[in-house]
Structures are given as structure tokens and as C-alpha cells.
Amino acid sequence: MEQNNSSEMTEINEVSLSQRLDALSLKLDKLQENIKILMNEKSFMEHKISDAQGRIQKILNKLPQTADTRQLTLLDNSSEASHE
């Protein structure tokens, strides 16, 4: 009789273990899917950042250099005029 109970417990434990493994497998699949999504989003954001940096650099390149005193003088005069 004890052997019968023992084999039933073993079967229950095997079923329970199998169910847990199946649940873990599903969770792992979802995690892997989420990782793929996050990696794609990361790549997309890196591309957007790179594009934005390029646009900012183009704008900075169009700004007057410090050697161009005409532009700087105009900027200085306009800031004084706004304070008056």
C-alpha cells in the first residue's frame, strides 16, 4: 500500500514538475520576445539620436565663428538693446 501511495505521489510530482516547466518555458519565450522588441527599439532610438546629432552639427556649422566679429558685435548690441 505504501508503494502505491509513493507511486501516486511520484506521478503527481512529475505532473506538477512538468506543468511548472511548461509555465517556465512560456515565460522564457515571452522574455525572449520582449528582448527582441527592446533591441529593435534601442536600435531605432540610436538611429534617431544619430540623425539628430547630425542635424545639430549642421546647425552649429552654420553659426558664425568667433573670429567673425561683425556677427558677434550685432549679437552684443541686440542684447543691450533688449535690456533698455
C-alpha positions as CSV (number, residue, x, y, z in Angstrom):
1,M,0.0,0.0,0.0
2,E,2.8,2.4,0.8
3,Q,4.3,1.7,-2.6
4,N,1.0,2.6,-4.3
5,N,0.9,5.9,-2.4
6,S,4.5,6.5,-3.2
7,S,4.0,5.9,-7.0
8,E,0.9,8.2,-6.9
9,M,3.0,10.9,-5.2
10,T,5.7,10.4,-7.8
11,E,3.2,10.8,-10.6
12,I,1.7,13.9,-9.0
13,N,5.2,15.4,-8.6
14,E,6.1,14.6,-12.2
15,V,2.9,16.2,-13.5
16,S,3.4,19.2,-11.2
17,L,7.1,19.5,-12.3
18,S,6.1,19.1,-16.0
19,Q,3.4,21.9,-15.6
20,R,6.0,24.2,-13.9
21,L,8.5,23.5,-16.7
22,D,5.8,24.3,-19.3
23,A,5.0,27.5,-17.5
24,L,8.6,28.5,-17.2
25,S,9.1,27.7,-20.9
26,L,6.2,30.1,-21.8
27,K,7.7,32.8,-19.6
28,L,11.1,32.3,-21.2
29,D,9.6,32.6,-24.7
30,K,7.8,35.8,-23.7
31,L,11.0,37.2,-22.2
32,Q,13.0,36.4,-25.4
33,E,10.3,38.1,-27.5
34,N,10.4,41.2,-25.3
35,I,14.2,41.3,-25.5
36,K,13.9,41.3,-29.3
37,I,11.4,44.1,-29.2
38,L,13.6,46.1,-26.9
39,M,16.7,45.5,-29.0
40,N,14.8,46.8,-32.1
41,E,13.5,49.8,-30.2
42,K,17.1,50.5,-28.9
43,S,18.5,50.3,-32.5
44,F,15.7,52.6,-33.7
45,M,16.4,55.2,-31.0
46,E,20.2,55.0,-31.6
47,H,19.5,55.8,-35.3
48,K,17.2,58.7,-34.4
49,I,19.8,60.1,-32.0
50,S,22.5,59.8,-34.6
51,D,20.3,61.7,-37.1
52,A,19.5,64.4,-34.6
53,Q,23.2,64.8,-33.8
54,G,23.9,65.2,-37.5
55,R,21.2,67.9,-37.8
56,I,22.6,69.7,-34.7
57,Q,26.1,69.6,-36.1
58,K,24.9,71.1,-39.4
59,I,23.2,73.9,-37.4
60,L,26.3,74.5,-35.4
61,N,28.4,74.6,-38.5
62,K,26.2,77.4,-39.9
63,L,26.8,79.6,-36.8
64,P,29.3,82.3,-37.0
65,Q,32.8,81.5,-35.9
66,T,34.3,83.6,-33.0
67,A,36.7,85.2,-35.5
68,D,33.7,86.8,-37.3
69,T,33.4,89.9,-35.0
70,R,30.7,91.5,-37.2
71,Q,28.1,88.9,-36.1
72,L,29.3,89.0,-32.5
73,T,29.0,92.7,-32.3
74,L,25.4,92.6,-33.6
75,L,24.6,90.0,-31.1
76,D,26.1,92.1,-28.3
77,N,24.2,95.2,-29.4
78,S,20.9,93.4,-29.6
79,S,21.3,92.0,-26.1
80,E,22.0,95.5,-24.7
81,A,19.0,96.9,-26.6
82,S,16.7,94.4,-25.1
83,H,17.7,95.4,-21.5
84,E,16.8,99.0,-22.0
